[in-house]
Amino acid sequence: MRLFALAFLASMCLLAANSAFAQMPGAFQGPPCFAQLDLREGPNEPGNEQLPPVPLPCPVFAGYVVLLESGDAALQQDPTNWSDVVAFTTAGPVQPGSLTDHVYFISDSSPAGAVENGITAADLAFAGLTVADIVGNPTTVYLVEGQNTLSGFPDANIYDALGPGPAAAHYILHSDPPTEGPVATDPVTWGRVKGQYR
């Protein structure tokens, strides 16, 4: 009987932990502390568009939201297809179910006279992240850019993060409209794959 009680207690703890892990990035842990939050790319295009992290009025669940140039499922985890990464973190990788009170809006940089080539390792390093941190996090959300926008505003991507509380956290992610599509990549080599996940 005692063994059964311990096993039951352990399973309840795992169930509670798994429900915390399932929370969407940016979702409220408790009562809502804002009605809507607008996040924008940095102002320097062409060039580096990174901005310092934005402090949030209350803690939210940590994690990542990736805006995709193309909805092709085969390109979802390819950073050359990523337009922007919204990273709910104070800096560095996060664990599912953890909380943060800051958010980064990481945009693909576009050197003068060159085409955008998706999110690079240097773009992510600004927030202490790697491609592997984002791809390996089970709560990462992938959204096709321009698919769910405000009427008349093709740059305003809607993201609603549902959490354990009664209300969703409502975000508007302002990004360049997806006009260029994913950037063509060189044939994949082991060196290239290894470089992406550093």
N, C-alpha and C positions, 0 to 999 in steps of 0.2 A: 504494500500500500504506500509505504514511504517513497519507494522508487517511482511509483506512478505519479505521486504528487510532485516530485522533483522534475520528472519528465514533462508534466503538464505546465509547471511554472516556466521551464526553459522554453517550451514551445510558445507560450504567451509572450515571453520576452522577445523571441525572434519575430513573432507576428507584429509586435509594436515597432520593432526596429525596421522591419521591411516596409511598414506603412510610412515611416518617416523618410525612408530612402526614395519612395515613389513620388515625393513632392516635386512639382514643376519648378524650374529655376525662376527666381523672382517672386514666388508666391508668398503671401503673408503667412507668418507663423501664427499670429494671433489676430486681433482686430485690425481692420484696414487703417492705414495712416496716411493715405493719399487717394484721391479719386482717379487721377491719371498722371502718368509720368511720360514726358516727351524726351526722347534721347536722340541726339543728332551726331552725324559725322563731323569731324573737324573741318575747319574752314579752308585749309590749304590744298587746293587741287589745281594744277598738279602738285604733287609733293606729299609730305607726311601729314596725314589727317588725324593723328592720334591726339586725344585730349586726356588730361588727368582724370582719375576716377571721380565719379559723381557720388557725393555722400547721400545716403537714403535717410528719410525721416524715421525709419524703424527697421529692425532686422527682417530680412527675407531669406528664403531658402537659396543657398548657393548653387551655382551651376552655369550652364552655357546655352545660349540661343544662337544658332548660325543661320544667317540669311544666305540662300543659295541663288546663284545666277540661273541655273537650270534645274528643273524638277526631276531629271533623269536619276533614277534610284542608284544606278551604277556610279554616279558622280557625287553622291551625297557626302561621302567621307574624303573626297579629294579637295584639298585646300585651294587648288587653282579654280574651283567652282564656288568658293566662298566669297561673297561680297563683303560681309561684315560679321563680326562675332561680338555678341553682347555677353560679357563675362561678369556674372554676379560673384565677385570675390574682392577681398581687400588687397590681394596680390598673390599670385601663385596658384597652384592647383588646389582644388577643393574636393572634399569627400561628399558623397551623396548624403543628404539629410543634415548637413552642416548649415550654419547661418552666416550671413554677412550683412554689413551695413553700407557697402559701396558697390558701384557698378562701373565697368569699363565699356566704352563703345569703341571697338577696334575695327577700323576700316582698312580696306586694301589700299596700299599706297600706290600712287601712279607717278613715276618719274617723269620729268618734263620731256615731252616728245615721244614717250613710250606708251604702249598699251598697258592696261591694268593686268596683272597676272595673278589675281586672287590674293588670298591671305598668305603671307610668307612667314618664315620663322622669325625674321626681324620684327614684323608687325606684332606677333604674339609675345615676343620677348619683352616688349614694352610693359606688359602686365605680368611678366614672370611665368608665362605659359608656353606649352608646346602643342603641336598637333595631336600628339599621343594623349595629352591631358584631356583634350576635348573629345576626341574619338572614343577614348577609353571610359568616359564617364557615362553610366547607363541612363542618366537623367537628361543628357543633352537633347535639345529640341532643334529640329531642322525645319526651317520655313522657306518656301519658295518666294523670293523677293517679287513684289508686285502682285501676288495672288490674292491677298486679303488686305486691301488698302481702304483709306477713307475716300469717299466719293469725291472726285475732282482733284485728288492729291495722290498721284501715282508714287510719290516718294514716301508716303506715310503708311508703313506696314503695321498692322494691328497684331499685338501679342497679348493674350489674356492668360495669366498664370493662375491656375486653380490650386488652392491649398486646403488645409483642414478647416479653415475658418469659413464664415458665411459668404464672403465676397471674394471675387477674383481681383488680382492686381492687374490693372489695365495700363499697358505700355503702348506708345506710338514710337516706332523705330524709323526715324527719317534717314533714308538712304537714297543714293542716286537710283533712278529707275533702271531696271534690268534691260538695257538696250544692247549691250555688247555680247551677252551670252558667256558661257564658260570659255576660258582661254585654252587654245590648243596646246597640248603638252608634247614634249619629246617622248619617244618610246620609253616605256618604263624600264629602268635598270635597277639592279639591287642597290647600286650606289645612290640612285635618286630616292628610292624608297627609304633607305637608311637615313638619308639627309632630311627627309620630311619628318621623321619621327624622333628627331633629336631635340 
